Amino acid sequence: MKLWKTLQAVPLGMVMIAGTLVVPCYAQAQSNSAQQPDGIKTFQAIEDKWSTAVVNPDQYTMDLLLDPSFVDITASGDVETRDEYIAFLFAKGGDQPYSMLQRVTSVREFGDTAVINGTYAIKVSVDGMPRQEQGVFTHVFEKTPAGWRCVNAQQTNIPVQKTTETKTKKRHRRLL
């Protein structure tokens, strides 16, 4: 009963002001979720450029994609600047990626900043021997007059397991 009397005492103008503040927030949240597919398409195109530039050594494209303040946290925990990252990618005699696929799974935009999450699979030749890595990544982009540029990247490897070994190990664990 006390609550009802309190609510009756609130002027109608205050209720209308509160409504005008809440409804736009709800509408903005709805429009952000509706934009998700477009955001994924936009950043998938950027990630595809990144993958292509890594596999077909294209330093110019990497320079356009990575902001000068770019920092990369590698899957092994190393921290690299933009120049170190690009130098490593294009070093003669180093690991040579011959296939790279990145899939954007989510995009969250906050004004001129976007946080991208996704998965990756990369095939690399290490000392002439093929090696495959897969995992998840987070890229943070900033919108600049030149377009979206990555300011931060982080990867986490997920070990690639052979199907027969995994089934055998699981079976033996159950028996013990």
Summary of the structure (lengths in Angstrom):
residues: 176
radius of gyration: 24.0
end to end distance: 65.1
largest distance: 80.2
contacts: 422
relative contact order: 0.12
helix: 45%
strand: 38%
